[in-house]
Amino acid sequence: MKKLDIAVVGSGAIGMGVARGLLELDSSLNIAIFEKEPTFSSHASARNSGVLHAGFYYSPESMKARFCREGRDELESLISKHSIPFMKVGKVVVAQNEDEDNRIETLLQRGVANGVRLERLPTAELVNFEPLAKTHGSFLWSPNTSISNPSLINSALRQELENKGVRFLSNSTIGARNGQWANNDQPINAKYFINASGAWALDIAHQINLGKHYRTMPFLGLYKQTKLANLPIRTLVYPVPHPINPFLGVHFTLTIDGKVKIGPSALPIIGKEQYSLKSSVNPNEILNYAKNLHSLSKGNKHDLLAMMKYEVPKLFTANLVDAAAYLVPKAKQVKDWHRKNPGIRGQLIDVRSGELVQDFLIEHAETSTHILNAVSPGWTAAIPFGRHVAQLVLERVNTHL
């Protein structure tokens, strides 16, 4: 293989977004994307909800806020270009009590600060947006939240990159040996290395003693789905999110193929690819899980025991439906719920504080850049966030190499 300018590890939306951004800045770059699986974009990027988020959940100073709204617009352009199915269905955020109703105002102000179109409306108007939902006091209406097909979008990104000369190399096992990056024990002949390997990014960074203040805790997101005819909601229905936990709570999502989905759970699990609780795990993963729980237990912003007590029951359909029914009571009348492919979020923990890292996180070594945290809305934000990473990389390449 000809010497690479840039080697990207991870073929998900973030890795492809970085490669796309690099070529926008310098179309002459020789880039290859390395993927450990036999297929591409097969984990978080393919298993997400398919929601293009509007961008009002995130603190205005965060990278998530900076890139989510722009990312939605860019994905919509890509969708239109490739004639990918798409629906602008909107979203209502509903409250269950007075405290949550008060927090709706915080969400509204965040949205305004982030440049997102939002309205706070009284309960009486909810019937005009989602008749099957209920709320306490008021609700938020987000007209620009939309849904599409993640796999088709990922394929379109890959097709565009391949057309520009980017190579995709599957079955790649990446590691560092004596200061040299290798694929399947063979040195990678590249000027610069970008680690965009999702839940595995920190493992790769640790090989060169980077990211030592962090650990990765995988959280399993389980969903159930039914036909839209069984529960004919018009729009997405979300709860007011927990003020600290980086999860949006059990919610209702429409899918582009005519389903209604409820979930997810947010259960801390042992394996980074433990899509079923029956999946085998190895002793190292069990040891890491114990260390992760210890790190989480040190945080004063998260009640680990309360989190487990809330999440474990949601592994059972009846309990998941009960949680969802606080938002849409008619969900309890539906008996035809089926399992949907689950997803796993590789959530970063700061071991110094025991807190879950809320924003995207990037660290650099001499000839490599590591994206250690790019969870939701990472898929929505992938194109502009990838461009941001690309700018950082090329500045480093031009300055130091």
C-alpha positions as CSV (number, residue, x, y, z in Angstrom):
1,M,0.0,0.0,0.0
2,K,1.2,3.5,-0.9
3,K,2.1,5.6,2.2
4,L,-1.0,7.1,3.7
5,D,-1.3,10.7,4.7
6,I,-4.0,9.8,7.2
7,A,-5.1,6.5,8.8
8,V,-8.6,6.7,10.3
9,V,-9.7,3.9,12.7
10,G,-13.4,3.4,12.8
11,S,-15.9,3.4,9.9
12,G,-18.8,4.9,11.8
13,A,-20.3,8.3,11.1
14,I,-17.6,10.1,13.2
15,G,-14.7,8.4,11.4
16,M,-16.3,9.1,8.0
17,G,-17.1,12.6,9.0
18,V,-13.5,13.3,9.8
19,A,-12.4,11.8,6.5
20,R,-14.9,13.9,4.7
21,G,-13.7,17.0,6.5
22,L,-10.1,16.3,5.7
23,L,-10.9,16.0,2.0
24,E,-12.8,19.3,2.0
25,L,-9.7,21.0,3.4
26,D,-7.2,19.1,1.1
27,S,-8.6,16.9,-1.7
28,S,-5.1,15.5,-2.4
29,L,-4.9,13.6,0.9
30,N,-4.4,9.8,0.7
31,I,-6.7,8.4,3.4
32,A,-7.7,4.9,4.5
33,I,-10.4,3.9,7.0
34,F,-9.7,0.8,9.1
35,E,-12.6,-1.2,10.5
36,K,-12.3,-4.2,12.9
37,E,-15.5,-5.8,11.7
38,P,-16.0,-7.6,8.3
39,T,-18.7,-5.0,7.5
40,F,-18.7,-1.2,7.9
41,S,-20.6,1.1,10.3
42,S,-22.1,-1.8,12.1
43,H,-22.2,-0.6,15.7
44,A,-23.5,2.7,17.2
45,S,-23.9,4.4,13.8
46,A,-26.2,1.6,12.5
47,R,-28.0,1.0,15.8
48,N,-29.1,4.5,16.7
49,S,-32.6,5.8,16.7
50,G,-32.5,7.4,13.3
51,V,-33.5,10.7,14.8
52,L,-31.9,13.9,13.5
53,H,-31.8,15.9,16.7
54,A,-32.7,19.6,16.7
55,G,-30.0,20.4,19.3
56,F,-31.8,22.0,22.3
57,Y,-30.7,19.6,25.0
58,Y,-27.1,20.7,25.3
59,S,-25.3,23.5,27.1
60,P,-24.7,26.4,24.8
61,E,-21.0,26.3,25.3
62,S,-20.6,22.6,24.5
63,M,-19.4,21.1,21.3
64,K,-22.6,19.1,21.2
65,A,-24.6,22.3,20.9
66,R,-22.2,23.8,18.4
67,F,-22.4,21.0,16.0
68,C,-25.8,19.3,16.4
69,R,-28.0,21.9,14.7
70,E,-25.5,22.4,11.8
71,G,-25.1,18.6,11.6
72,R,-28.8,18.1,11.2
73,D,-28.9,20.6,8.3
74,E,-26.0,18.8,6.6
75,L,-27.5,15.4,7.0
76,E,-30.7,16.7,5.5
77,S,-28.8,17.9,2.5
78,L,-27.1,14.5,2.1
79,I,-30.5,12.8,2.5
80,S,-31.9,15.0,-0.3
81,K,-29.0,14.4,-2.6
82,H,-29.2,10.6,-2.3
83,S,-33.0,10.4,-2.2
84,I,-33.0,8.7,1.2
85,P,-36.4,8.4,3.0
86,F,-36.9,11.2,5.4
87,M,-39.7,12.7,7.6
88,K,-39.8,15.9,9.5
89,V,-42.1,14.6,12.3
90,G,-41.2,17.0,15.1
91,K,-41.0,16.3,18.8
92,V,-42.9,17.1,21.9
93,V,-41.2,17.1,25.3
94,V,-43.8,16.6,28.1
95,A,-43.6,16.9,31.9
96,Q,-44.9,14.5,34.5
97,N,-45.0,17.0,37.5
98,E,-44.4,20.6,38.5
99,D,-40.6,20.2,38.9
100,E,-40.3,18.8,35.3
101,D,-42.6,21.6,34.0
102,N,-40.2,24.1,35.6
103,R,-37.3,22.4,33.8
104,I,-39.0,22.8,30.5
105,E,-38.2,26.5,30.7
106,T,-34.5,25.6,31.1
107,L,-34.7,23.5,27.9
108,L,-36.4,26.3,26.1
109,Q,-33.7,28.8,27.1
110,R,-31.0,26.4,26.0
111,G,-32.7,25.9,22.7
112,V,-33.0,29.7,22.1
113,A,-29.3,30.1,23.0
114,N,-28.4,27.3,20.5
115,G,-30.4,28.9,17.7
116,V,-33.0,26.1,17.7
117,R,-36.6,26.8,16.8
118,L,-38.7,25.9,19.9
119,E,-42.1,26.8,21.4
120,R,-43.3,26.3,25.0
121,L,-47.1,25.8,24.8
122,P,-49.8,25.2,27.4
123,T,-51.3,21.7,28.1
124,A,-54.5,22.5,26.3
125,E,-52.6,22.8,23.0
126,L,-51.0,19.4,23.2
127,V,-53.9,17.8,21.4
128,N,-53.0,19.8,18.3
129,F,-49.6,18.2,18.2
130,E,-49.9,14.8,19.8
131,P,-53.4,13.8,21.0
132,L,-52.2,10.6,22.6
133,A,-49.6,12.3,24.9
134,K,-50.2,13.9,28.2
135,T,-48.3,16.6,30.1
136,H,-48.3,18.6,33.3
137,G,-48.6,22.4,32.8
138,S,-46.9,22.8,29.5
139,F,-44.8,21.1,26.8
140,L,-42.1,21.9,24.3
141,W,-42.7,21.7,20.5
142,S,-39.6,21.1,18.3
143,P,-40.8,21.3,14.7
144,N,-37.3,20.6,13.2
145,T,-36.7,17.2,14.7
146,S,-36.8,14.5,11.9
147,I,-36.2,10.9,11.2
148,S,-34.5,8.9,8.5
149,N,-32.6,5.6,7.9
150,P,-29.2,5.5,9.6
151,S,-27.9,2.6,7.4
152,L,-28.7,4.4,4.2
153,I,-27.1,7.6,5.4
154,N,-24.0,5.7,6.5
155,S,-23.8,4.0,3.1
156,A,-24.2,7.4,1.3
157,L,-21.3,8.8,3.3
158,R,-19.2,5.8,2.5
159,Q,-20.1,5.9,-1.2
160,E,-19.0,9.6,-1.4
161,L,-15.7,8.9,0.3
162,E,-14.9,5.9,-1.9
163,N,-15.7,8.1,-5.0
164,K,-13.0,10.5,-3.7
165,G,-10.4,7.7,-3.3
166,V,-10.7,6.8,0.4
167,R,-10.1,3.1,1.0
168,F,-12.1,1.1,3.5
169,L,-10.2,-1.8,5.0
170,S,-12.3,-4.4,7.0
171,N,-11.1,-7.0,9.5
172,S,-8.5,-4.7,10.9
173,T,-7.1,-5.1,14.3
174,I,-5.3,-1.9,15.3
175,G,-2.6,-1.6,18.0
176,A,0.5,0.3,18.9
177,R,3.8,-1.5,19.1
178,N,7.1,0.3,19.9
179,G,5.6,3.7,19.0
180,Q,4.3,2.4,15.6
181,W,0.7,1.8,14.8
182,A,0.0,-1.6,13.3
183,N,-2.9,-3.4,11.6
184,N,-3.0,-7.1,12.2
185,D,0.6,-6.8,13.5
186,Q,1.7,-5.2,10.2
187,P,3.0,-1.6,10.5
188,I,0.6,1.1,9.1
189,N,2.6,3.3,6.8
190,A,0.9,6.6,7.5
191,K,2.0,10.1,8.5
192,Y,-0.9,10.6,11.0
193,F,-3.4,8.4,12.8
194,I,-7.0,9.3,13.9
195,N,-8.7,7.2,16.4
196,A,-12.5,7.3,15.9
197,S,-13.3,3.8,17.1
198,G,-16.2,4.6,19.3
199,A,-16.5,2.5,22.5
200,W,-13.0,1.1,21.8
201,A,-11.4,4.5,21.3
202,L,-10.1,4.7,24.9
203,D,-8.6,1.2,24.7
204,I,-6.5,2.3,21.7
205,A,-5.6,5.6,23.4
206,H,-4.4,3.8,26.5
207,Q,-1.9,1.8,24.4
208,I,0.1,5.1,24.1
209,N,-0.7,6.3,27.6
210,L,-3.3,8.8,26.5
211,G,-6.6,9.3,28.2
212,K,-5.4,7.9,31.5
213,H,-7.9,9.9,33.5
214,Y,-10.9,8.1,31.8
215,R,-12.6,4.8,31.7
216,T,-15.3,3.6,29.3
217,M,-18.6,2.3,30.7
218,P,-20.8,0.6,28.1
219,F,-24.6,1.2,28.6
220,L,-27.1,-1.1,26.9
221,G,-30.1,0.6,25.3
222,L,-33.0,-1.9,24.8
223,Y,-36.0,-1.0,22.7
224,K,-39.4,-2.5,22.0
225,Q,-41.4,-1.7,18.8
226,T,-44.9,-2.1,17.4
227,K,-46.7,-1.2,14.2
228,L,-47.7,2.4,13.9
229,A,-51.3,1.2,13.4
230,N,-51.2,-0.2,17.0
231,L,-50.3,3.2,18.5
232,P,-50.8,5.9,15.9
233,I,-48.8,8.8,17.3
234,R,-48.0,11.7,15.0
235,T,-44.7,12.9,16.5
236,L,-41.9,11.9,18.8
237,V,-42.7,12.0,22.5
238,Y,-39.9,12.6,25.0
239,P,-39.8,13.2,28.7
240,V,-38.0,16.1,30.4
241,P,-34.5,14.7,30.7
242,H,-32.8,14.0,34.0
243,P,-31.0,17.2,35.1
244,I,-27.6,15.3,35.4
245,N,-27.7,11.9,33.8
246,P,-26.6,12.1,30.1
247,F,-29.6,10.0,28.9
248,L,-32.9,11.2,27.6
249,G,-35.2,8.7,29.4
250,V,-37.7,6.3,28.0
251,H,-39.4,7.9,25.0
252,F,-41.5,7.3,21.8
253,T,-39.8,7.3,18.5
254,L,-41.3,6.9,15.0
255,T,-39.2,5.0,12.5
256,I,-39.0,5.5,8.8
257,D,-40.4,2.0,8.1
258,G,-43.7,2.6,9.9
259,K,-43.0,1.5,13.5
260,V,-43.3,3.0,16.9
261,K,-40.4,2.4,19.3
262,I,-40.2,2.7,23.0
263,G,-37.0,2.8,25.1
264,P,-34.2,2.8,25.8
265,S,-33.0,1.3,28.9
266,A,-29.6,2.8,30.1
267,L,-28.2,-0.2,31.9
268,P,-24.4,-0.3,32.7
269,I,-23.1,-3.6,31.2
270,I,-19.9,-5.6,31.2
271,G,-19.0,-5.9,27.5
272,K,-18.7,-3.2,24.9
273,E,-20.5,-5.4,22.4
274,Q,-22.7,-7.2,24.9
275,Y,-25.9,-6.7,22.8
276,S,-27.6,-9.5,24.8
277,L,-27.2,-10.0,28.5
278,K,-26.6,-13.7,27.7
279,S,-23.5,-12.9,25.6
280,S,-20.3,-14.2,26.9
281,V,-17.8,-11.9,28.5
282,N,-14.1,-12.4,29.3
283,P,-12.4,-12.0,32.7
284,N,-10.7,-8.7,31.7
285,E,-14.1,-7.2,30.8
286,I,-15.5,-8.3,34.2
287,L,-12.5,-6.7,36.0
288,N,-13.0,-3.5,34.0
289,Y,-16.7,-3.5,34.9
290,A,-15.8,-3.6,38.6
291,K,-13.4,-0.7,38.1
292,N,-16.0,1.2,36.2
293,L,-18.6,0.8,38.9
294,H,-16.0,1.9,41.5
295,S,-15.3,5.0,39.5
296,L,-19.0,5.8,39.1
297,S,-19.6,5.3,42.8
298,K,-17.1,8.2,43.6
299,G,-19.2,10.7,41.7
300,N,-21.5,13.0,43.8
301,K,-23.8,13.8,40.8
302,H,-24.9,10.2,40.1
303,D,-26.7,7.8,42.5
304,L,-25.4,4.5,41.0
305,L,-27.7,2.4,43.2
306,A,-30.8,4.4,42.2
307,M,-29.8,4.2,38.6
308,M,-29.5,0.4,38.7
309,K,-32.8,0.2,40.6
310,Y,-34.5,2.2,37.9
311,E,-32.9,0.6,34.9
312,V,-32.9,-3.1,35.7
313,P,-36.7,-3.5,35.8
314,K,-36.9,-1.9,32.3
315,L,-35.3,-5.1,30.9
316,F,-38.8,-6.5,31.1
317,T,-41.3,-5.4,28.5
318,A,-44.1,-4.7,31.0
319,N,-41.9,-2.4,33.1
320,L,-40.6,-0.6,30.0
321,V,-44.2,-0.1,28.8
322,D,-45.2,1.2,32.2
323,A,-42.4,3.8,32.1
324,A,-43.5,4.9,28.6
325,A,-47.1,5.1,29.6
326,Y,-46.5,8.1,31.8
327,L,-46.0,10.0,28.4
328,V,-48.6,8.2,26.3
329,P,-51.1,6.2,28.4
330,K,-52.5,4.3,25.5
331,A,-49.2,2.4,25.3
332,K,-50.5,0.1,28.0
333,Q,-53.3,-1.1,25.6
334,V,-50.8,-2.4,23.1
335,K,-49.9,-6.0,23.6
336,D,-47.9,-6.6,20.4
337,W,-44.4,-5.3,21.4
338,H,-41.3,-6.9,19.8
339,R,-37.6,-6.6,20.5
340,K,-35.7,-4.2,18.3
341,N,-31.9,-4.4,17.8
342,P,-30.4,-2.8,20.9
343,G,-27.6,-0.3,20.9
344,I,-24.6,0.3,23.2
345,R,-23.3,3.7,24.3
346,G,-19.6,3.7,25.3
347,Q,-19.9,6.4,27.9
348,L,-16.8,8.0,29.3
349,I,-16.2,8.3,33.0
350,D,-13.7,10.8,34.5
351,V,-12.1,8.7,37.2
352,R,-10.9,11.8,39.1
353,S,-14.4,12.9,39.8
354,G,-16.5,9.8,39.1
355,E,-18.7,11.9,36.8
356,L,-19.9,10.9,33.3
357,V,-18.3,13.0,30.6
358,Q,-21.1,15.0,29.0
359,D,-19.5,16.6,26.0
360,F,-17.4,15.4,23.0
361,L,-13.8,14.9,24.0
362,I,-10.6,14.9,21.9
363,E,-7.0,14.3,23.0
364,H,-3.8,14.5,20.9
365,A,-0.5,12.7,20.9
366,E,2.5,13.7,18.7
367,T,1.3,12.0,15.5
368,S,-2.2,11.0,16.4
369,T,-5.6,12.4,17.4
370,H,-8.1,10.4,19.6
371,I,-11.8,11.1,19.7
372,L,-12.5,9.6,23.2
373,N,-16.2,10.7,23.6
374,A,-18.6,11.3,20.8
375,V,-21.9,9.8,22.0
376,S,-25.4,11.2,21.2
377,P,-25.9,13.4,19.3
378,G,-22.7,12.2,17.6
379,W,-24.5,10.7,14.6
380,T,-26.5,13.9,14.0
381,A,-23.4,16.1,14.5
382,A,-20.9,13.9,12.6
383,I,-20.3,16.0,9.5
384,P,-19.5,19.4,11.2
385,F,-17.8,17.7,14.2
386,G,-15.7,15.7,11.7
387,R,-14.7,18.9,9.9
388,H,-13.7,20.4,13.3
389,V,-11.5,17.4,14.1
390,A,-10.0,17.6,10.5
391,Q,-9.1,21.2,11.0
392,L,-7.3,20.4,14.3
393,V,-5.5,17.5,12.6
394,L,-4.3,19.5,9.6
395,E,-3.0,22.3,11.9
396,R,-1.0,19.7,13.8
397,V,0.3,18.0,10.6
398,N,1.3,21.3,9.0
399,T,3.0,22.6,12.2
400,H,4.8,19.5,13.4
401,L,5.3,17.1,10.5
